[in-house]
């Protein structure tokens, strides 16, 4: 039996009990990441549809759970209600789910980022469902005059076996509203789960495939105008002047002007990364008319800082790699002395370019700002932070700002930065009308907030028996320091040194799916294979030896290490078994990789053949330890998506700059993976250990890059050190 304190007072818990037709409305302070509500059916009172942030039970037994967290394709809008429904003990067919608007009075952490929604929400969501179930049981016990401990629940029905009495939740809901919130409730044991751990289809699936309006670009409102922006063509430029009058007379154009969404005196938050101080704006009746006016608008720009090119970034990062920082991020033992004694030394340097996010749905936001209120609607990963910035920028109290979230057509970190929402609000305020700001693909790709470019240098020392005795890593990134100094192999090597640098640049960067891990995992795991080869050892066995050391005789305090070596080794052993690693029966070139990030462990084996310089991935085996899996169907989709994404970007993609100007502005020059290039088969295996859920949206991407590079080496006999891998060719000789 697991008991959990409700940690919530009656006043906060019961928000409204005076609904027409009876029914119980339970409001939860979502201590973790989210909160959700099943929605109701046509026969339920209309007032129920107007409430936000509550678990509602109608007198017909239907349950509505609203999902506070943004839905970005990670399927939390299905998984989170599953957790509530499990503890409530209601039939899934009787659950309806709705997206909640931003409501910081009720919910906490209304954010999609870091693969933390389920992990952060797990306890609070279970508490919510279990508390509602307990209150229903107590109401039934009082009505039937029987001990509450004798009442059982199943699929929305309360039963007292001894008396033969039973009732649906809807019949008891009104009485349950008067029950005092219990101080603690009993949670289900994992063996008793009926919903968690079962495949459930995406609750928005039918709407998505039938084209129902779910996304920001679908938003239409009476009197709404379209707005489009013109931003500086190069990083390091600012707006000087423009000939607005020349395009105001064009068909459908209402106005042309400049705005300062982020004045110099505005206090920015981290979510305002990539903000541009001044922009040119075109407002008109339609997207097409605004696009034509944008093309015709003559704008003058002036240089206000250095116009950086990719050659500068490469040279500056390389210089940092040759410079020891003043302080090490972590130092165990004496690395220099160990290298002097080493029988073999292996050194390699890895690089990766800037990457764009390239969400399928370009940036957009609807805003209707008046003198006394602001209504916004759009695809945003960080609505809470957007609200704070808007309150400051618009001069409105937060309670006068209403932010509603649409489903997102991709995000991958791009929509953590709510600058486009601020721009929409400022434009609406200026024109005095509701507007929908729409970015073109070129606007988004050339405005920044890229994955940083990186360089990292590794050096490893082996003794005469092929044992790893020294490890030195020094990394540098643009606006980012790259290195996770307490991750593997820290704690497994006697002499370990991790150092890091950051190169400040005016090219704006931000979180990109699995920040930092998306590069460092592939580099580390490719180098690990190179060291294993120098040691004359199988790459999996070489890694397992290091994990054994971290388990049985760790270097330093194990609490300083970010990872659990037993769980880490566990996924490696599982993928070794499932892929038949040692039997060689696949007949393909094979690579392995394993990595820990976002609190989860992933190991992968990849088989490929080469078609010229292009890898054809035949199969990927993937072992995952992410604790309890809520929805296996969705979880596999997340794993597969991360694998395809990682292979594609590592193989093909790059953003480069000349005199501060991005050289790629659309998909004609920015290469993404194509359907035919995706793995032909992906097989995923989850570790069933009963541990509370951890991250899943990002952890499968980082290690696949290393598995790919290692398999390409087996196929070609040549190591790949620079991304994109398809362009990484040996230098010409002679």
PEKA-V915807 format. One record per residue. N is the residue number from 0. RES is the residue in one letter. PSI is psi in degrees with one decimal (NA if undefined). Layout:
BEGIN
N,RES,PSI  N,RES,PSI
END
This chain:
BEGIN
0,X,133.4  1,X,119.6  2,X,143.8  3,X,132.5  4,X,134.4  5,X,-25.1  6,X,36.3  7,X,138.0  8,X,160.9  9,X,-39.6  10,X,-40.3  11,X,-26.5  12,X,-47.4  13,X,109.0  14,X,-32.4  15,X,121.4  16,X,3.7  17,X,36.9  18,X,142.3  19,X,137.7  20,X,6.0  21,X,179.4  22,X,157.2  23,X,127.9  24,X,117.6  25,X,119.1  26,X,135.0  27,X,136.5  28,X,101.5  29,X,98.1  30,X,-25.1  31,X,-120.9  32,X,-24.6  33,X,178.1  34,X,146.1  35,X,162.1  36,X,131.6  37,X,140.1  38,X,173.9  39,X,-177.8  40,X,176.2  41,X,-27.7  42,X,-7.4  43,X,156.3  44,X,143.0  45,X,-30.0  46,X,-27.8  47,X,-35.7  48,X,-21.1  49,X,-9.0  50,X,144.2  51,X,144.6  52,X,31.5  53,X,150.4  54,X,120.5  55,X,136.6  56,X,119.7  57,X,166.0  58,X,-6.7  59,X,4.7  60,X,-7.1  61,X,149.3  62,X,134.9  63,X,126.7  64,X,123.9  65,X,138.9  66,X,109.3  67,X,-29.1  68,X,144.9  69,X,140.1  70,X,114.3  71,X,12.5  72,X,-5.7  73,X,-4.5  74,X,28.2  75,X,-24.0  76,X,-18.1  77,X,-45.5  78,X,-41.6  79,X,-45.0  80,X,-29.0  81,X,-38.3  82,X,-45.1  83,X,-46.7  84,X,-34.4  85,X,-51.6  86,X,-28.7  87,X,-24.5  88,X,51.3  89,X,152.8  90,X,134.7  91,X,-30.5  92,X,-18.6  93,X,10.6  94,X,134.2  95,X,137.6  96,X,138.3  97,X,151.9  98,X,126.9  99,X,150.7  100,X,173.3  101,X,129.4  102,X,91.5  103,X,-11.7  104,X,-27.3  105,X,-44.3  106,X,158.1  107,X,152.4  108,X,58.4  109,X,78.5  110,X,140.7  111,X,104.9  112,X,149.0  113,X,14.3  114,X,40.9  115,X,-2.8  116,X,-52.2  117,X,-43.3  118,X,-47.5  119,X,-28.2  120,X,-12.8  121,X,-54.8  122,X,-45.3  123,X,-39.3  124,X,-41.8  125,X,-42.5  126,X,-42.2  127,X,-49.4  128,X,-42.1  129,X,-36.4  130,X,-42.3  131,X,-42.1  132,X,-42.4  133,X,-40.1  134,X,-37.0  135,X,-41.3  136,X,-41.7  137,X,-37.2  138,X,-40.9  139,X,-41.7  140,X,-39.6  141,X,-42.0  142,X,-36.8  143,X,-5.8  144,X,52.5  145,X,160.7  146,X,137.0  147,X,-30.4  148,X,-14.2  149,X,-2.3  150,X,134.0  151,X,161.8  152,X,150.7  153,X,121.5  154,X,46.4  155,X,15.5  156,X,132.3  157,X,137.3  158,X,136.8  159,X,101.6  160,X,-40.1  161,X,-39.2  162,X,-10.7  163,X,11.3  164,X,144.8  165,X,158.7  166,X,146.6  167,X,157.8  168,X,-37.0  169,X,-30.9  170,X,-24.6  171,X,-12.5  172,X,-43.7  173,X,-42.9  174,X,-35.5  175,X,-23.6  176,X,-22.5  177,X,0.9  178,X,138.7  179,X,139.0  180,X,124.7  181,X,151.5  182,X,-29.0  183,X,155.1  184,X,158.6  185,X,131.8  186,X,157.2  187,X,151.8  188,X,152.0  189,X,-34.2  190,X,-17.4  191,X,2.3  192,X,136.4  193,X,-26.7  194,X,-50.5  195,X,131.9  196,X,4.1  197,X,153.2  198,X,126.9  199,X,134.9  200,X,152.5  201,X,125.9  202,X,-22.8  203,X,0.3  204,X,-53.0  205,X,-36.1  206,X,-38.1  207,X,-48.7  208,X,-18.1  209,X,6.4  210,X,24.9  211,X,150.5  212,X,113.6  213,X,-23.0  214,X,164.6  215,X,-39.6  216,X,-16.3  217,X,-13.5  218,X,129.4  219,X,132.4  220,X,151.5  221,X,133.9  222,X,8.1  223,X,134.4  224,X,162.7  225,X,138.3  226,X,141.7  227,X,153.6  228,X,158.6  229,X,117.5  230,X,167.8  231,X,140.9  232,X,-13.7  233,X,148.5  234,X,123.3  235,X,8.3  236,X,157.7  237,X,160.8  238,X,130.3  239,X,-49.4  240,X,161.4  241,X,156.3  242,X,76.5  243,X,-37.3  244,X,-27.7  245,X,-20.0  246,X,-8.8  247,X,-24.5  248,X,0.0  249,X,153.2  250,X,131.1  251,X,-2.3  252,X,128.5  253,X,-36.8  254,X,155.9  255,X,129.0  256,X,172.0  257,X,147.5  258,X,156.6  259,X,85.1  260,X,-29.1  261,X,80.5  262,X,158.2  263,X,-32.2  264,X,0.8  265,X,127.5  266,X,119.2  267,X,154.6  268,X,172.6  269,X,-31.3  270,X,-3.4  271,X,15.7  272,X,139.3  273,X,5.1  274,X,140.1  275,X,131.8  276,X,-39.3  277,X,137.2  278,X,153.6  279,X,141.9  280,X,137.9  281,X,128.8  282,X,131.7  283,X,-169.1  284,X,-28.1  285,X,161.5  286,X,-44.1  287,X,-45.2  288,X,-38.4  289,X,-38.4  290,X,-40.5  291,X,-38.7  292,X,-37.4  293,X,-43.7  294,X,-34.1  295,X,-19.4  296,X,127.0  297,X,119.5  298,X,137.3  299,X,136.1  300,X,150.8  301,X,148.2  302,X,130.7  303,X,1.1  304,X,-179.7  305,X,135.7  306,X,97.7  307,X,143.4  308,X,165.4  309,X,-34.3  310,X,-38.8  311,X,-45.6  312,X,-44.6  313,X,-45.8  314,X,-41.7  315,X,-40.4  316,X,-41.0  317,X,-38.7  318,X,-39.6  319,X,-37.6  320,X,-23.5  321,X,7.3  322,X,124.9  323,X,130.8  324,X,164.4  325,X,-32.9  326,X,140.5  327,X,145.8  328,X,-35.6  329,X,140.7  330,X,119.6  331,X,132.3  332,X,-154.4  333,X,95.9  334,X,-44.0  335,X,-44.4  336,X,-38.5  337,X,-39.5  338,X,-34.2  339,X,-29.9  340,X,-10.3  341,X,140.5  342,X,-30.6  343,X,143.5  344,X,133.2  345,X,130.7  346,X,137.3  347,X,151.3  348,X,137.1  349,X,147.3  350,X,157.1  351,X,145.8  352,X,174.5  353,X,149.3  354,X,142.2  355,X,160.3  356,X,-40.9  357,X,53.8  358,X,145.2  359,X,-41.1  360,X,113.3  361,X,164.2  362,X,138.8  363,X,157.0  364,X,140.9  365,X,139.0  366,X,139.1  367,X,98.9  368,X,125.2  369,X,-174.7  370,X,-28.5  371,X,0.8  372,X,165.0  373,X,127.9  374,X,124.7  375,X,147.5  376,X,125.2  377,X,-179.1  378,X,107.1  379,X,135.3  380,X,-19.0  381,X,63.8  382,X,-35.0  383,X,-43.1  384,X,-34.0  385,X,-41.7  386,X,-41.3  387,X,-46.6  388,X,-41.6  389,X,-39.5  390,X,-41.9  391,X,-44.7  392,X,-38.0  393,X,-12.8  394,X,32.6  395,X,145.2  396,X,151.9  397,X,-31.6  398,X,-12.2  399,X,5.4  400,X,122.9  401,X,113.9  402,X,122.4  403,X,147.1  404,X,131.8  405,X,165.2  406,X,146.6  407,X,137.0  408,X,58.8  409,X,154.3  410,X,-60.3  411,X,24.2  412,X,-24.3  413,X,-39.3  414,X,11.0  415,X,-26.8  416,X,104.9  417,X,27.4  418,X,-35.7  419,X,-28.8  420,X,-39.6  421,X,-43.9  422,X,-43.9  423,X,-43.3  424,X,-42.2  425,X,-39.4  426,X,-45.9  427,X,-41.8  428,X,-39.2  429,X,-42.8  430,X,-12.6  431,X,36.3  432,X,157.2  433,X,136.5  434,X,156.3  435,X,115.0  436,X,129.6  437,X,123.4  438,X,143.5  439,X,168.1  440,X,-39.1  441,X,-39.2  442,X,-47.8  443,X,-44.7  444,X,-27.5  445,X,-0.1  446,X,-13.3  447,X,-151.8  448,X,48.4  449,X,163.9  450,X,130.5  451,X,157.7  452,X,151.4  453,X,154.7  454,X,143.0  455,X,139.7  456,X,130.0  457,X,147.9  458,X,128.5  459,X,143.1  460,X,135.5  461,X,145.7  462,X,-175.4  463,X,-16.8  464,X,7.7  465,X,18.9  466,X,139.0  467,X,118.9  468,X,-11.2  469,X,143.2  470,X,124.7  471,X,125.9  472,X,132.3  473,X,121.3  474,X,158.7  475,X,143.5  476,X,159.5  477,X,117.6  478,X,23.7  479,X,142.7  480,X,-1.5  481,X,-51.8  482,X,136.8  483,X,94.1  484,X,-18.9  485,X,11.1  486,X,167.4  487,X,139.3  488,X,20.2  489,X,137.5  490,X,-7.4  491,X,-0.6  492,X,130.6  493,X,-40.2  494,X,109.3  495,X,132.3  496,X,124.3  497,X,128.9  498,X,150.9  499,X,150.2  500,X,161.3  501,X,132.1  502,X,114.8  503,X,130.5  504,X,156.7  505,X,1.5  506,X,120.7  507,X,135.4  508,X,165.2  509,X,-172.7  510,X,134.3  511,X,140.9  512,X,117.7  513,X,64.1  514,X,138.3  515,X,-48.5  516,X,-31.9  517,X,-21.9  518,X,-48.3  519,X,-29.9  520,X,-47.1  521,X,-42.0  522,X,-48.2  523,X,-44.6  524,X,-29.5  525,X,-42.2  526,X,-37.1  527,X,-40.1  528,X,-39.4  529,X,-39.0  530,X,-40.6  531,X,-40.4  532,X,-42.7  533,X,-31.0  534,X,-9.3  535,X,32.7  536,X,152.9  537,X,136.1  538,X,-34.3  539,X,-44.3  540,X,-35.4  541,X,-44.7  542,X,-43.8  543,X,-34.3  544,X,-41.4  545,X,-40.0  546,X,-37.9  547,X,-41.5  548,X,-43.7  549,X,-25.8  550,X,-50.5  551,X,-31.4  552,X,66.7  553,X,150.3  554,X,123.4  555,X,-167.9  556,X,118.8  557,X,-25.1  558,X,-19.4  559,X,-15.0  560,X,142.0  561,X,-16.3  562,X,160.6  563,X,109.9  564,X,-29.0  565,X,-43.0  566,X,-37.6  567,X,-49.7  568,X,-32.0  569,X,-42.4  570,X,-32.1  571,X,-44.5  572,X,-38.3  573,X,-44.3  574,X,-30.0  575,X,-44.6  576,X,-48.3  577,X,-30.2  578,X,-0.7  579,X,54.3  580,X,-41.6  581,X,-7.9  582,X,-13.1  583,X,16.8  584,X,-16.4  585,X,-27.8  586,X,10.7  587,X,167.1  588,X,132.2  589,X,137.8  590,X,154.4  591,X,155.5  592,X,153.5  593,X,143.1  594,X,153.3  595,X,125.4  596,X,159.0  597,X,37.4  598,X,11.5  599,X,161.1  600,X,132.6  601,X,133.2  602,X,141.3  603,X,143.5  604,X,133.3  605,X,132.0  606,X,135.7  607,X,165.5  608,X,157.7  609,X,136.5  610,X,86.2  611,X,-123.7  612,X,-5.5  613,X,128.3  614,X,135.0  615,X,106.7  616,X,118.6  617,X,-44.4  618,X,147.8  619,X,129.5  620,X,133.5  621,X,122.4  622,X,131.5  623,X,131.3  624,X,96.0  625,X,23.4  626,X,-154.5  627,X,130.7  628,X,120.1  629,X,-53.0  630,X,94.8  631,X,-37.6  632,X,-48.6  633,X,-38.3  634,X,-43.2  635,X,-38.8  636,X,-40.8  637,X,-43.9  638,X,-48.2  639,X,-41.2  640,X,-41.2  641,X,-38.5  642,X,-48.3  643,X,-43.3  644,X,-45.1  645,X,-44.2  646,X,-45.6  647,X,-50.0  648,X,-39.5  649,X,-30.9  650,X,-39.8  651,X,-27.8  652,X,146.8  653,X,141.7  654,X,128.4  655,X,163.9  656,X,144.0  657,X,119.1  658,X,44.4  659,X,-6.0  660,X,129.0  661,X,135.0  662,X,-8.0  663,X,126.8  664,X,-6.3  665,X,-177.0  666,X,-3.4  667,X,-24.0  668,X,-10.2  669,X,109.1  670,X,125.6  671,X,162.7  672,X,146.2  673,X,161.1  674,X,-42.3  675,X,-18.4  676,X,-5.1  677,X,156.2  678,X,140.1  679,X,-27.6  680,X,138.7  681,X,126.4  682,X,124.1  683,X,138.2  684,X,126.9  685,X,137.5  686,X,125.2  687,X,93.0  688,X,-0.6  689,X,5.8  690,X,148.6  691,X,147.1  692,X,147.4  693,X,-167.0  694,X,150.5  695,X,-24.9  696,X,-25.9  697,X,-29.1  698,X,-21.1  699,X,-15.4  700,X,-51.1  701,X,-47.9  702,X,-24.0  703,X,-26.0  704,X,-41.2  705,X,-41.9  706,X,-39.7  707,X,-48.8  708,X,-39.1  709,X,-37.1  710,X,-37.2  711,X,-35.0  712,X,-42.8  713,X,-33.6  714,X,-35.2  715,X,-16.7  716,X,12.5  717,X,128.6  718,X,145.9  719,X,124.3  720,X,-13.4  721,X,132.1  722,X,148.2  723,X,140.6  724,X,-30.2  725,X,-22.1  726,X,-3.5  727,X,91.2  728,X,152.1  729,X,147.5  730,X,149.9  731,X,142.6  732,X,134.2  733,X,NA
END
